């Protein structure tokens, strides 16, 4: 494990050296984030088994649209309006994989969660100030064998020389997936400083509607550290994940005088879940399903290290039971590597 952390540290240093960033203004900064989540960090291989995601956030949209704004479209006008906001586009691609606890049998395990996968693209509009971030995101994807979840998990298990799950023939059937998400986050800076030791609070709330999932969520994050970045924290892989691009010129990724930071954080989020295709089963036909819990909470703690233009974050996450037959909560790890350029 120590060797893995040392290798990760070397990779971060190389990326930070290779990717320019100092001298940028916040509205000029683009951001690329690589996410990886897996329950191997929690010592299991079940439930929310694995997820990967790549997200890109543009520079200020006003820089390259020749005066055209999404607010010119009537349905987006209310969201996009307002003085003093920086406006950005976002694009993501990702894959989620879900498996039951017993992956050694080829038979359908009726009282355990279905095998399922999601392959998706997301398109987002962001508007933010130094204190407030609003995100409107549309997710389009495919659920079922077309998500390639079976093939992806088998490939990874072969590389790691681990037995692959045997029950993928029982996975949910193919169906298109769609979700529309709105979320607001705001950053409360407790010390009011721009460098050195400090802390902040980042509450958020939002709603997601669609046949992938339908839920309302609210949460709170607390960060403490040295040169706390001027962003809205690092969220888990989920709709409207917070934007990691700097929101102020005092962010250590934009300031050569503050090119290093280290931050510890704790975070909690609760969700009221009306629908979850990965538990309720296929939307348009009968399939394997379980009785979901209508309230789910995530509790996490972790660390972020910022060096020059790179931010590396690790969080250990505990998720409460998602369905009534589940034997206790679920632990997994979340890694996010963010590059500002």
N, C-alpha and C positions, 0 to 999 in steps of 0.2 A: 504493500500500500504506500509506503514512504517513497518508493521508486516512482510510483504513478504520480504522486503529488509533485515530486521533483521534475518529472518530465513535463507535467502540465505547466509548472512555473516557467520552465525554459521556453515552452511554446508561447506563453503569454508575452515574455520578454522579446522574443523574436518578432511577434506580431506588432507589438508596440513600437519597436524600432523601425519596422518596415512600412507602417501605415502612417502617413502624415496627418496631423490634426491641429497642432498649435497654430494660432493666428486666425482660426476660423471664428466667425460670429455664430451665435446659436442658430440664427435663421439660415445659415449656410451649411450647417452640419447635417450630413447624412449618417444613417446608422444601420448596421447589419448585425443581427443577433442569431446565434446558433443555440437552440435549446435541445436538451436531452434529459428524459426522465425515465427511471427504471426502478422496479421494486427490488432488484438485486441489492441495492443499497440498504434495503430493509430486511434482507435475508430471506426473501420469498420469490416466487414466480407464479403469481396468480392475480386475479382481479384486474386492476389497472396495471398491466404488465410492462408496457413500454410505450414511449411516445418520442417523436422527433419533430422539430419544427425549425424553419428558417424564416426570419422576418426582416423586411427592409422598410425603413422610414425615409422619406424624401427630405430634401432641404425645403425651405419655405416655398410653398407652391406658387406664391406671387412672383418668384424669380424666373419662372419659365413657362407661364401660361399666357403671356402677352395680354394681361389684364382680364382674362376670362377666369371666373371663379365658379366652383360648384354651386355657390349660392344663387347663381343665375337660374339654376333648375328650381322651380317653385317648391318642390317637396323638401329640398335641402336648405332653402333660404333661412329658415328659423334657426337651424343648427349652426349654419356657417356665419351668421351675422354677428356683429359685435366688434367694438373697437379694441385695439391693443392686443389682439390674438395673433399668435404665430400659427399658420395653417400648413398641414403636411398630409401627404398621401402615404398609405401603408399597404404592403403586399406580403402575404405569408403563404407558405406551402408546408403541409405537415401530414403526419400519419399517427393514429392512436391504435393501440392493440389491447384487447381485453380477453381474459381467459378465466375459466373456473379454477377452483382450488385443486381439484383432482384432474390433472392433465395426463395421467398414465392410462386411462381407459378410452377406448374408442366409442363407448356407449354414451348416449345422452344422459347427463346428470341433471335430473329435473329440478332438484332443489338448490342448484348452484347457478351462478350467472352464466349467460350464454357466451360462447365464443363469438367475437365480433371485432371488426376493424373499421376504421374510417380513414379515407384518403381525401384531402380537402385543399382548397384554395380559399384565401380570405382577402378581401379588399376593404380598406379602412380609410376614413377621413378623421383626422385629428385636428383639434384646435386647442392651443394651450397658451398660458402665460407662465410666469415663474411660479405661480401658486395653484393654478387650476388646469386640469386636463380633461377634455371631453373627447370621447371616441365613439364613432358610429361605424360598425363593421358588418359586412355581409360575408357569410361563409357558405360556400358551395362545395359539395363533396359527394362521395359515393360510399355506401355502407354495404358490407357483404364481401363475397369472394373478389369482386372487382377492386376492392381496397388493397389487395395484395398483402394483407396482414399475415396470412398463413405462410406465404413464400418469404416474407421479410423475417419473420421469427425463426423459420427453419434455417435461413442463411446465417443469421447471427448465432444460433445454437450450434450449427456445424463449425463455425469459426472458433467458438469457445469450447468445442468438444463437449456439449451438453445435450442430453436427450431432448428431442423436440416433443411438444404436446401431440397427443395421438387423436384428439377429438375434433379436429378442424372440419370434418365432414358435417358436423352439427351446427356450424356457425349460422348466423342470421343470413337471410337471402339478400340478393342485390336490391337496393333501392336508392334513389337519389336523396341527398340530404341538403337541407337549407336551414340557416339560422341567421337572424338579424339581432344584433346586440348594440345597446347603448350603455355607456358607463361614464361616470364622472369620478375623478380623483382630485383631491386637493392636498397641497403640501403646507403643513404648519411648521414653520421654522421656530423652534423653541428658543434658541440662543441669539438669533438675529445676526449671527456672524457670517463671514464669507470664507474663512479659512481656519485651520487649526481644529481643535476638538469641538464637537457639537452634536446635536441630536435633533430629530424631527419626528413628527407624526404624519402619517398619510392615510386618512380615511378614504373609502370609496363605496359606491353603491351603483347598481345597474340592473338591467333586465335583458333577458335573451328569449326570443320567440322563434320556434321552428320545430320541424320534425326530427332534428338531431337531438335537441333538448329545449325545454322551456322552463325557465327558472328566474327568480329574483335573487340577487345577491347583495351582501353588504359586508364590509370588513374594515380592519384597521391594522396598520403596520407601524412599528416603532423602530427607528434606526439610531445607532450611536456609533461614533467613530471619529477618525481623523480625516479632514477634508471630505466631508460627506458630499456626495455628488448632487448637483442641482438637477435631479430628475425625479421621477415618481416611483422609485423603487423597482424591484425586479419581481414580477409575478410568476406564477406557475403557467404551464401551457394550458390556456383556456381562452374562450372568446374575449376579445378586447384586452389582451394582455397589455400591461402598462408600457408606455413608450420609454425606451432607455436613452434616447437622444438627450443631450444636455439642454436645459431650458434657460440657462444663464451663463454669461461669459466667465463667471467665477468658478464654474465646474472644473475640477482638476484635469479633465480630458481636453480642455480648451486653453488652460493657463499653464504656461511653461514654468511659472514660479510655484505652482502647486501640482506637480506632475505625479504625485503619489497619494493614494488614500486607502484606508482600510476601515470597513464598516461592519458592525455586527447588527443583526436585526431579529426581531420576532414578529410574527404576523398571524392573524386569525381572520377567517372568512366563514360566514354562514350562508347557506343557499336553501331557499324554499323551492322544492322541485315539483313541478306539475307533470313533466314528461321527460323521460330519458330512454331513447330508443335502445340503448345497450342493456337496459334492464326490462323495459316494457315490451321489447320485441318489435318485429317489423310493423310499420305503420299501416300498410295496405293489405296485409295478409296474415294468417295465423302463423305463429312461430314460437319457439321456445322463449319463455319469459319468467320473471320472478317478481315477487311483491316488493316494490321499492320502498325505501324510507322517504318521507316527504321533507325531512330536514337533514342536511348533511353539512358537516363542518370540517374545515381544514385548519390545522394548527401547525406552524412551521417555525423553524429557527435556522439561521445560517450566517454566512459571512460573504462579503464582497471585497475584492482587492482591485484597486484601480492603479494602473501604471501607464503613464502617458495616455495613449488613445484607446486603451483596452480595459475593459471591466469584466472580471471573472467572478461569478457568483455560484455558491453552492448552498442549497437548503435541504434540510431533512424534514420530511412532511409526515404528519399523522392525519389520516382521513377517517372520520367516523363511519360506521356501517352504512352502506348504500342500499342494502336490501335486507329484508327481515330474516332470511335464512343464513345470512353471513355470520361467520363465527369470529366476532370481534372486528376491530378497525383494521386499517391497512397502512403500512409504512412504505415510503418510497423516497428516493433522492431526486433532486432537480438541479441540473447544471445549466447555466446560461453564460455564453461567451459573447460579449458585445464589443463591436469595433466601430469607432467614430472616425469619419474621414471627410 
